Amino acid sequence: MELFISIRRDLNRLAELSYEEFKTQKYITERLSEWGIENFPIAKTGVIGIINRSDECIGIRSDMDAILVEGQPRHCCGHDFHMAVVLGTAKVLVDMGFEGCVKFLFQPAEEGPGGAKRVIQEGGLENPKVTKLLGFHVWPGVDVGTIEVSSGAIMASVDDFEIEFIGKGGHAAMPEVTKNPIYPATDFIQSSNNFFSAFSNKLSSFHISFSSINSGETFNVISETCKIKGTARTFDSSMQQFIYKNIKKLAKLSAQKYDCHVNINYYFQYPPLINSHQATEEFLDVAKKLLGPENVKKAIPSFTAEDFAFYCQKVASVYFRLGIKEKGKGENPLHSPYFNASEDSIFYGIFLLAGYLLAIQKS
């Protein structure tokens, strides 16, 4: 375990932002090559490693990028732990003489740009063809030695929107000759809250949050424009379309009400992350034998999002949460500057992934 803890600490010191993971890429490449594992770059700064190349394989994915926290790239989302676990799994399998084909996907740019899409576009799931894919995330508040997993949707879609209301600016002392865009903007927010609240208990769970409203810069000037930014999240792809359709409709109605114009930019980012039922049931069966049934908990869906969802659309996938809470560590939230995790979680991640692969090879 000392080796894999050392690897985690090395990777923590190399923290790099999305598509800037060149030092991280070099480190992973050197480790895989040192252990005799075939590897090559993908998606600019990513790495693929393969053991026992064949026509088909099982894949294991780790994200690589850090996030900007207090002005510095830092691994406050635990991707250094993810890489250490996946590298450790590769090393253990090779040392044990594992005979099955496994592809290790070290993916860049999970934090925003969605590097998973680029990996897929560049053939990362082909040659050899990935028939089943495993992914995971370290999870605060979950005890070390414990995981959370369930079939179906466990993480939400994420869509962002910018809505700009355009009126007629002028002197604030003469509002009668202006068209104040703040009025349709606030009307839109209120009408959206009223409209969507009527569906909150009737359709799939969702959140719509308005996170920014901006218009003007001073006391006595009515601005020409008012811009709203927000995000929509759900566990149902059809609900994504329902929200999109009605956000547009409500924004146009509010603009018309106040004789203003409106520009709507709606960005579909990530789909919901939906675990394969069959693959998850197989994984659950093995995980309970390895960790004990009491340490395999049901995952409550989270409105956070993950670009692993794109892989789930292409191949039967299982995504689980790995416990990191122990002796005062693993209690602060992801992306917090105070995020930390017990390094003992690295052992359990490797034990579970390697143990699962060994179990299904024998079955």
C-alpha positions in Angstrom: 0.0 0.0 0.0 2.9 2.4 0.6 3.5 2.5 -3.2 0.0 3.5 -4.0 -0.2 6.1 -1.2 3.1 7.5 -2.5 1.5 7.6 -6.0 -1.5 9.5 -4.7 0.7 12.1 -3.0 2.8 12.5 -6.2 -0.3 13.1 -8.2 -1.7 15.5 -5.7 1.4 17.7 -6.1 1.0 17.6 -9.9 -2.6 19.0 -9.8 -3.4 20.5 -13.2 -6.6 22.0 -14.7 -8.7 20.5 -17.6 -6.7 19.8 -20.7 -3.5 21.0 -19.0 -2.7 17.6 -17.4 0.6 17.2 -19.2 2.7 16.4 -16.2 0.0 14.1 -14.9 -0.2 12.3 -18.3 3.6 11.9 -18.3 3.5 10.5 -14.7 0.8 7.9 -15.6 2.5 6.9 -18.8 5.8 6.3 -17.0 4.2 4.2 -14.3 2.3 2.0 -16.8 5.4 1.6 -19.0 7.5 0.7 -15.9 5.0 -2.1 -15.1 5.0 -3.4 -18.7 1.5 -2.2 -19.5 0.7 -1.1 -23.0 -0.4 2.6 -23.1 -0.9 5.5 -25.4 -2.3 9.1 -25.2 -5.9 10.1 -26.0 -8.0 13.3 -25.8 -4.9 15.5 -25.7 -3.8 14.9 -22.1 -5.4 11.5 -21.3 -3.9 8.1 -21.3 -5.2 4.6 -22.1 -3.6 1.5 -20.7 -4.4 -2.0 -21.8 -3.5 -5.4 -20.3 -4.0 -8.7 -22.2 -5.2 -7.0 -25.4 -8.2 -8.9 -27.0 -11.2 -8.1 -29.1 -13.3 -7.1 -26.1 -12.5 -5.9 -22.6 -13.8 -4.4 -19.4 -13.0 -0.8 -18.8 -12.1 1.2 -15.7 -12.2 5.0 -15.8 -10.4 7.6 -13.7 -10.7 11.3 -14.2 -7.4 13.3 -14.0 -8.0 17.1 -13.7 -7.9 19.4 -10.7 -10.0 22.4 -10.0 -9.1 26.0 -9.3 -9.4 26.6 -5.5 -8.3 29.9 -4.0 -6.4 30.7 -7.1 -4.5 27.4 -7.4 -5.1 24.1 -9.2 -5.9 21.7 -6.4 -7.2 18.1 -6.2 -10.2 19.1 -4.0 -12.4 16.7 -5.8 -10.3 13.6 -5.1 -9.2 12.8 -8.7 -5.7 12.1 -7.3 -7.3 9.3 -5.3 -9.1 8.0 -8.4 -5.9 7.8 -10.4 -4.0 6.1 -7.6 -6.8 3.5 -7.2 -6.9 2.8 -11.0 -3.1 2.7 -11.3 -3.0 0.4 -8.2 -5.6 -1.9 -9.8 -3.6 -2.2 -12.9 -0.4 -3.0 -11.0 -2.2 -5.6 -8.8 -3.8 -7.4 -11.8 -0.5 -7.6 -13.6 1.3 -8.9 -10.5 -1.3 -11.5 -10.0 -1.1 -12.7 -13.6 -4.7 -11.7 -14.4 -5.5 -13.1 -17.9 -8.5 -11.0 -18.9 -8.4 -7.9 -21.1 -8.8 -4.7 -19.2 -8.7 -1.1 -20.5 -7.8 1.7 -18.1 -9.2 5.1 -19.2 -7.4 8.0 -17.6 -9.7 10.8 -18.8 -8.9 14.5 -18.8 -11.3 17.4 -18.3 -14.1 16.0 -16.2 -14.5 19.3 -14.4 -16.5 21.2 -16.9 -15.4 20.6 -20.5 -16.6 17.0 -20.5 -13.5 15.1 -21.5 -15.6 11.9 -21.7 -17.2 13.0 -24.9 -13.8 13.5 -26.5 -12.5 10.1 -25.3 -15.6 8.5 -27.0 -15.2 10.5 -30.2 -11.5 9.5 -30.5 -12.4 5.8 -30.2 -11.6 5.3 -26.5 -14.3 2.6 -26.1 -13.1 0.7 -29.2 -10.1 -1.4 -30.2 -10.5 -3.3 -27.9 -14.2 -2.8 -27.6 -15.3 -2.0 -24.0 -18.3 -4.1 -23.2 -18.7 -3.0 -19.6 -17.3 0.0 -17.8 -16.6 0.8 -14.1 -16.3 4.3 -12.6 -16.4 5.7 -9.1 -16.0 8.8 -7.1 -14.6 9.3 -3.6 -17.5 10.4 -1.4 -17.4 12.5 1.8 -19.5 11.3 4.7 -19.2 7.6 3.6 -17.1 5.5 5.9 -13.9 3.9 4.6 -14.5 0.3 3.7 -18.0 1.2 2.6 -19.5 2.0 -0.9 -22.8 3.3 -2.2 -24.2 2.1 -5.5 -27.6 1.4 -7.1 -29.0 0.8 -10.6 -30.7 3.5 -12.5 -30.1 7.2 -12.3 -27.7 8.2 -9.5 -26.5 11.6 -10.7 -28.4 14.3 -12.5 -28.2 15.9 -15.9 -27.0 19.5 -16.0 -28.1 22.2 -18.5 -27.2 25.8 -18.2 -29.0 28.8 -19.6 -28.5 32.5 -20.3 -31.6 34.6 -20.9 -31.1 38.3 -21.9 -34.1 40.6 -21.9 -33.6 43.7 -24.1 -35.6 46.9 -23.4 -34.9 50.6 -24.0 -32.5 52.3 -21.7 -32.6 55.9 -20.4 -32.6 58.2 -17.4 -34.0 56.6 -14.3 -35.8 59.9 -13.6 -37.9 59.4 -16.7 -38.9 55.7 -16.6 -42.0 56.4 -18.8 -39.8 56.8 -21.9 -37.8 53.6 -21.2 -38.6 49.9 -21.3 -36.9 48.6 -18.2 -35.6 45.0 -18.9 -35.5 44.2 -15.1 -39.2 43.9 -15.1 -39.6 41.0 -17.6 -36.5 39.4 -16.0 -38.1 39.4 -12.5 -41.4 38.4 -14.0 -39.8 35.4 -15.7 -38.1 34.2 -12.5 -41.4 34.4 -10.6 -43.5 32.8 -13.3 -40.9 30.0 -13.7 -41.0 29.3 -10.0 -44.8 29.2 -10.0 -45.0 27.1 -13.2 -42.5 24.4 -12.3 -43.6 24.1 -8.7 -46.8 22.7 -10.0 -44.9 19.8 -11.5 -42.4 19.1 -8.7 -44.4 16.2 -7.3 -45.9 14.9 -10.5 -43.0 14.4 -12.8 -39.4 13.2 -12.2 -37.4 15.1 -9.6 -35.7 18.2 -10.9 -34.0 21.5 -9.7 -34.1 24.8 -11.6 -31.9 27.4 -10.0 -31.4 31.1 -11.0 -27.9 31.9 -10.0 -27.2 35.3 -11.5 -29.1 38.4 -12.6 -27.3 41.5 -13.9 -28.5 44.8 -15.3 -26.9 48.3 -15.1 -24.1 49.7 -13.1 -25.3 52.9 -11.4 -28.3 54.6 -9.7 -29.7 56.8 -12.3 -29.4 54.8 -15.5 -31.9 52.2 -16.7 -29.9 49.7 -18.7 -30.9 48.3 -22.1 -30.4 44.7 -21.0 -30.9 42.4 -18.1 -29.2 39.0 -18.2 -30.2 36.0 -16.1 -28.1 32.8 -15.7 -29.2 29.6 -14.2 -29.0 25.8 -14.3 -31.5 22.9 -14.6 -30.9 19.4 -13.3 -33.0 16.2 -13.5 -32.7 12.4 -13.5 -34.8 12.0 -16.6 -33.8 12.8 -20.2 -37.4 13.5 -21.2 -37.7 16.0 -18.3 -34.7 17.8 -19.7 -36.8 18.5 -22.9 -39.8 19.5 -20.8 -37.8 22.1 -18.9 -36.1 23.4 -22.0 -39.4 23.9 -23.9 -41.0 25.7 -21.0 -38.1 27.9 -20.0 -38.2 29.2 -23.6 -41.9 29.7 -23.5 -42.0 31.5 -20.2 -39.1 33.8 -21.2 -40.9 34.9 -24.4 -44.2 35.5 -22.5 -42.4 37.7 -20.0 -40.7 39.7 -22.7 -44.0 40.2 -24.6 -45.7 41.3 -21.4 -43.3 44.2 -21.0 -42.8 44.9 -24.7 -39.2 43.8 -24.7 -37.1 41.4 -26.7 -35.4 38.3 -25.4 -32.4 36.2 -26.5 -32.3 32.7 -25.1 -29.1 30.6 -25.0 -29.7 27.1 -23.6 -26.8 24.7 -23.2 -27.3 21.0 -22.9 -24.3 19.9 -20.9 -24.4 16.4 -19.4 -27.2 13.8 -19.5 -28.3 11.9 -16.3 -25.8 9.3 -15.1 -27.8 6.0 -15.4 -26.3 2.8 -14.1 -27.0 -0.4 -16.1 -29.4 -2.6 -14.1 -27.8 -5.9 -15.1 -24.2 -4.7 -14.7 -25.0 -3.1 -11.4 -26.7 -6.2 -10.0 -23.6 -8.3 -10.9 -21.4 -5.7 -9.3 -23.5 -5.6 -6.2 -23.3 -9.4 -5.8 -19.5 -9.4 -5.9 -19.1 -6.2 -3.8 -21.3 -7.7 -0.9 -19.1 -10.8 -0.9 -15.9 -8.7 -0.8 -16.9 -6.0 1.6 -19.7 -7.6 3.5 -23.4 -6.7 2.8 -23.5 -4.2 5.6 -20.8 -2.1 3.8 -22.6 -1.9 0.5 -25.2 0.8 0.8 -27.9 2.1 -1.6 -26.9 5.3 -3.4 -29.3 8.1 -3.0 -29.4 10.1 -6.3 -27.5 13.3 -6.2 -28.2 16.5 -8.2 -24.5 16.8 -8.9 -23.4 15.8 -12.4 -20.7 13.7 -14.0 -19.5 13.3 -17.6 -19.2 9.6 -16.9 -22.9 9.8 -18.0 -21.8 9.9 -21.6 -20.1 6.5 -21.3 -23.4 5.1 -19.7 -25.1 6.0 -23.0 -22.7 3.9 -25.0 -21.9 0.9 -22.8 -23.3 -1.0 -19.8 -21.8 0.9 -16.9 -21.5 0.9 -13.1 -20.6 4.0 -11.2 -20.2 3.8 -7.4 -19.2 6.0 -4.5 -16.1 5.1 -2.5 -16.1 5.9 1.2 -13.3 8.2 2.5 -14.4 9.1 6.0 -12.1 8.0 8.8 -10.5 9.6 11.9 -11.7 13.1 11.1 -11.0 12.9 7.4 -13.5 12.7 4.6 -16.1 14.9 6.2 -15.7 18.2 4.2 -17.6 18.5 0.9 -16.1 18.0 -2.6 -14.6 21.2 -4.0 -14.1 22.6 -0.5 -10.6 24.0 0.1 -10.7 21.8 3.3 -11.5 18.6 1.4 -9.4 15.7 2.5 -9.8 11.9 2.5 -8.4 8.9 4.4 -5.7 7.2 2.3 -6.9 3.9 3.6 -9.7 4.3 1.0 -7.1 3.6 -1.7 -6.7 0.0 -0.5 -10.5 -0.6 -0.5 -10.8 0.9 -4.0 -8.1 -1.4 -5.4 -9.4 -4.4 -3.4 -12.9 -3.9 -4.8 -12.0 -3.3 -8.4 -9.4 -6.0 -8.7 -11.6 -8.4 -6.7 -14.5 -7.8 -8.9 -12.5 -8.5 -12.1 -11.1 -11.6 -10.6 -14.5 -12.8 -9.6 -16.2 -12.3 -12.9 -13.3 -13.9 -14.7 -13.9 -17.1 -12.8 -17.6 -17.1 -13.3 
